[in-house]
């Protein structure tokens, strides 16, 4: 693992609001003097939220999606993401290195809070409650970072083999000289579950739509997600269904357009805050207007079969996508569907137009319907699975689901695509279902980067690159880390 020094992260802090959240230490802080009052705890809290922004959006969303079968690379991409798209990447791939490093940086900063916040002198009961809430946020955020890493750098969780499958290097202290070995996948998920349990005891912020801080409802949403991956289907379904009535789904095209443009909707449990003064991870690859040519010049466009999954009445077809002409290098193609989930929130613009900064929305109520549907199906409760899918689809003005058996499971799989295309979900789903894929039916092959490993690539479910390798720098610096690829 990289040596991540507690106290040095403050140089990377970003603002999270217009009031107290702009008060950060101006230099590095020694460990002996950094934990004295509630104000110190607040400063470190701002730090973990800033790092949550760092590990959200941009390549942290792109990488898994352009590795999947949903998108095709265009000739104007400059080979950005090409090695992942071709499935010939190594463990020196820079996106993979960043995702590994910065999630562990977030974990280390959460450890700083968890291990030290009880040292501060609180003035009264209110400060004590605030300190406990901050500690709960740190536990939950650490669990989220570990789960992200487990999805990318470990196998899918299977109860029969989790006790022997490789998990992650589990770091719970701030020792920069430690060289931990990898725990089992079972132990990794146990730490995630233990952290969730700690968060439940400590975090008290009530849930509300469009929250920019972690809440008790986010705990439920996250644990439902974790339980689905762990095959705890009854628990996953119960937690997911408990959220449905609290966060009504958007049911108009205008509402969906507002969610993607202005990052606001009744179904958003949590969004990662961003302001014009602290913007990270611009979403350039899917739109990218060229002022030189007056055309869109995207790096990736969705495949035609993805567009064809949507009924014409489905409001997602014209809100998740923009149909327009593109010019990739010197090749013009008409009426191409572009992903339009990251059009650029005008409230985040510094220039007048053509910036693509949006707040990531890692927890939306739509996921609760899909978790409940998949978990119910796995438990043999097909009527509930049908009902959950039908409710979600009705809100998007799509038809009801009547399929049963394998066809019902296929409907669930397709609904995950319809709802979460471009949000970094697809590779997780394929891995969880143990499905391979074959890329097929591109929109317009004239604008695509073509060849072996591109528009017709076939990947078996057991391909080793479904699990990313630990970055080379980390394997070289810590010989206790066992690699994924032999």
N, C-alpha and C positions, 0 to 999 in steps of 0.2 A: 504494500500500500504506500501511496505517496505520503511524505511527512507533512502533515497539515498542522500548523502551529496555531494553537488557540490564542486569540488576541490580535492576530494579524488580519483577520477577516474584515475588520472595520473599514479598511481602505476600499473595500468593494461594496459598502453599504449603499443602498438607494433609498430615496424617500418614499414613505408609504402613506403620508397624508399631509395636509397643509398646516397642521398645528404641531403637537408635540413630536410627531414622527420625523421632524427634520432636525432633531437635536442628537447629534452623534459625536462620539469622541473624535478629536482632531488628530490623534496619533495612536500608535499601538499602546495597549494597556498591559501592565504587568499583572500576572495572576494574583499576586499578593494584595494588590490594591483595587482590582476590578470588581470585587464583590463586597460592597459595603452597604448599599441602600437600594431601595426599590427603583430608583432611577437607573442604577447599574443594570438591574434586571430588565428594565424597559429597553435600554440600549441594546442589550444582547438579543432581546426579543425582535427588535427591528432587524437585527442581523439575520436571524433565521428566516424571516419573511422575505428579506431581500434575496437570500439564496434560493428560496422556493421560486421566486421569479426567475432566477438564473436557470434553474433546471426545468423550467416550463416553456413551451413554445419553441419556435425555430427548429434547430436540428433535433431537439429533444422530442419533438413531435414528428418532424419530417422523416427521420432516419428509418424508423420501423415501417412507415407507410411506403416509402419508395423502394424498400426491400420487398414489399408484398406484390400482389397481383392486381391491385386496384388502379395503378397508374402506369403510364408509358413515358419514357424519357424523350424529350424533343432534341432536335439538332442544335438548338440554341442554348442548351444547358451548360455548355462548357465542361461537360463530364462531372458536374457537381453531383455527388451521390452516385456516380457511375459504378463504383466497385460494389456498393451495397445492392444496387439495382441488378447488376450482373451476377451477384452471389459469388464473386471471386475475391472478396475483401479479406484482409489479414487482420491480425490483432494490433497492427500499427495504424489502423484507420483512425483518422483524427476525430470523427464524430463519436466513435466508440470510446476513444480515450477521454473525451470531454464528458460524456455521459457518466462514465465510471468515476472520473476524478471529482466532478462537482457534486454528484450525489453523495460521495463520501465526505466531501467538505461540509455539506449540509449536515450529515450525520455527526461529524465531529463538533460542529457548532451547537447542535442539539445536546450532545454529551456535555458540553461546557455548562449549559443551563441545568441539565438534570443533576449533575454532580456537584454544582456549586451554589445554586440558588438558595438552598436552605441555610447558607452561611450569612445571608444578609440580615441586618437588624431592621425589623419591621416596626413601624410606629403604632399601628393599631390593627384592628380586625380587618378593616378594608384593605390595607396593604398586604396582610397575610393572605386574604382571599385572592388578591391580584397576583401575588407571587405563585400561589398554587395553580392558578389558571395558566400562567406563563409556562410553568413546568409541565402542565398537561398538554399544552400546545407543542412543546418540545418532544414529548413522548409520541404524540400523534404524527408529527412531521418526520421524526426518525423512522417510524414504522412505514410511512409512505415512501420514504427514500429507499429503505431496504426492500420494499415490495417492488419498486421500479427496477432495482438492480437484480432482484431474483427473477423477474420476468425476462430480463435480457441476458443474464449471465449464468443462469441455471436451467435445468430441465423443467418441464411442466411438472407440477406437484401431483404425484400419484401416491396415494396412501400405502400401497403395497411395497413401494421402493424408496419412499422418502427418507427412511432411516439410514439408507446407504448411499443415496444420490448426493452428489456434491452440492452444497449450498454456497453461502458467502462467508467471507472473513468477517466475523462479528466483532465490532469495536464498540465498547461501552465506556471507555475512559479516553483521556486526552493524551496518552503517551505517544509522542511523535517517533519514538525509537522502537515501538512494538512491531513485531513481524508475525502477525497471527496467521495460522493456517486456516483452511476453510472448514467451516462447520458442515454438518449434514443439512440437506434441504429441510428435513423435519425440524431440526434445531433452529434453522433460520426462520421458518414460519412460526415456530413457538415463540421466538423473540418478538416477532411482529404482533402476534396475538397478546403476548404479555404487555407490550407497549400500549396496545389498544386498551387493555384492561386498566392500566395506569391512567391513561387519558380519561377514561370514564370516571375514575375516582376524583380527578383533579380539575378537568376542564368544565367550566360552567357557562360559557357563552351560549345563549339560546339560539336556535336556528332561525334564520330569516332569509328570504330570497335575496340573491345578489350579495351575500356577505363577503367581505374582503378579509375576514378573519375566520379561523377554524371554529366550528361550533359543535354542539352536541349532536346535531343532525348529520354533520359531516362524519362524525365517528360512526354512526349507523351506516351511512352510505359506504364508507371505506371498508368496514368490517363485512358488510354484505358482499362486496367485491372479493375480499380475501377469502371468505367462506366459499364462494363459488369456485375459486381456484383450488381450494382444499377439499372439494367434494363434500363440504358440510351443507348439503342442499336444503335441508329443513331450516337451518339457522339463516342461510342466505335469503331464502324466500320470505321468512318472517320479518327480517330486518328491512328488506327491500319494500315489502308491502306496507310497512309502518310509515314509510315516507310519502307514499303516493298521494294521500289526501292533503298533505301539507304544502305540496309544491305543484299546483295545477299545470298541466302541459299546455303549451302554446297551441292554439288551434286555428290561427289565421296566418296567411302569407305575410301580412304586415308585422305580426308578432315575431315570426321567425326572422324576417329581415332585420328587425330591431335587435334581436338577440345576436345575430352575427355582425351587424354593423356597429351597434352601440353597446354591445356586451351586457345586455340587461334583459331579463325575462323572469316570469313567475316561476319557471322550472329550474332556474340556476341556484343551486345550493351554495356554491362557493366559486368565486372568481379570483384569479391572482391579480392583485392590484397593480396598476401601471399609471403613470402620469406623464405629461409631456417632458418633465425633467428627469424621469428615470424610466427609460425605455430599453428593453432588451429583446433579442430574438424576433426580429422582423420576419414576417412571412412573405418572402419574395418569390418563392419557387413556383407558386401556383397561378399568379396573375402577371405581375411585372410589366406594366405599361412602358413602352419605349417612346420617349418624346422625340427621338430621332426619326422614327419611322411612322409614328402615330398608329401603332398596332400593339396588341398584347404580344409578349414574347415569353411565354411560360417555359419553365424548365421541365415540368411534368404536367400531363393532362390525363384525366380519368379515361379508362377504357370504355368503349361503347357499350359493352355488356353491363357495366356498372350503371350507366345512364338508363339502360333498358330495364333495369330492375324496378324502376319507378313507374307507377301508373300515371297517366296524364293528369288525373285529378289530384295526385299527391303534391301537396304544397311544397314539399322538400325539393322537388325537381327543379323548380324555378327560384328557389331561395338558397339552396346549398350550391347551386351552379349558376354560372353566367354563360349564355350562349352568344358568341361574337366571333369576329374574324381574328385570326392570329397571323403573325409573320415571324417565322423561325428561321434565322439567317435570312436568306433571300426568298424563302418559300412561303407563299400565302396560302392559307386554308380557310375556307368560309364555314361559318356556323359551327364552330367548335365549342363544346361544353368545357368550361374552366371551373375548377373548384373556387367557390366564392364565399367560403366560411371565414376568410381573413381579408376582407376588403379594405381594412384600415379604419379604425374608429376615429372619426373627425375630431373628437375631444382630445386625441393623443397626437394630432398633427403638429409639427413644427413648421414644415413647409405648407403650402396651400393644398397640395393634392399628391396622389400617387405615393403615399407611404402606407405600409401594411403592418401596422402595430395594432394588435387586438389583445385584450385580456384573455388568457386561457381560462377555460371553464371545466376544470377537472371533475366536477361533480354536478351532474344534471339529473333531474328526475326521470328522464327517458331511460337512463341506465337502470333505474330501479325496476321499471317494467320488464326490461329484457333479462335482468338477473332473475326476477320472479318467474318469468316464463321459462327460462332454461332450467332453473332449479326445479320447478314443478314438473317439467317434462322428465327430468332425470329421476324424479321420485315416482314417476308413473301416473301423475295427475294431469292428464292431457286436457280436461276441461278448463282448469285454471290456466294452463299454458296458453290455450286458445284465447281465453278471456283477456289475459294480460297483453298479448299481441294485438288483439282486436281493439282494446282501449287505446293503445299507443297509436295504432294505424288510424283509428277514427279521428284522433286529434290532428292527424296530418292529412285528413280527408281522403284516406285510402280505404280499400274494401276490407271486409271482415275476413278472418281466418277460419276456415272450416277443415283444414287438412288434419290428418291423424297419422300416427306411426312415424316412419322415416320421413314422410313428406312434411309432417309438422316440424320435425327437427330441422329440416332444410329451410322451412319458412323462418324459423328462429335465426338460423345462420344468416339468411339474406337480410333479415331486419336489422341485425347488428351492422351490416354494411350500409344499408339505407340511412340509418340514423347517425352512424359515427364515422362515415367516410371522411378521411383527411384529418382525423383527430388522434391518430397514433394507435388505434385499437386493433387493426386488422391482423397484424402479426401475432398479437397476444391470443386472438381468437383461434387462428389456425393452429397455433401451438397447443392451446388448451384442448382443441378437438382432435389433435393428432392428424390433421389434414395437410396434404401437400397441395400443389396447385399447378396449373398450366396457364400462362398468360395467353390471352386470345382476344380476338375481335377489337382491335384498336379503332379509334375514331377515324383517323386519317394517317395512313402510313407514310405519306409524303413528307410529313414534318417530324417524323420520329427518327431517333438514333437507333439504327437497326443492326442486327447481326447476332451472333451466338451469345446467349445470355441476356437477350433483350426482350423483344416483343413476343417471342414464342417460347420463352424459357419454361421448362418443366422442373419442378422441385418436388422430390419425394418427402413424405412426412418425417422420415428419419434423417434427413440431411443435417449434418453436424452444425451448419451455420444458422439453424433455428436458434441455437444457443451461441451467443457471442463469446469469443475467447477473452479471457482476462488480458488487458493491455500488456504489450510486451515490456514496457518500462516497469510495470508492477511485478511481472513474473521475474524480471531480471534483478530487481532490487530486493525482492522478498522470495527467497528460495523455498519458503514454507508453503507458498501458494501452489496448489496442484492445478495444472491447466485443464481446460475442457477438451481440447483437441489433442489427440495423441498421434 
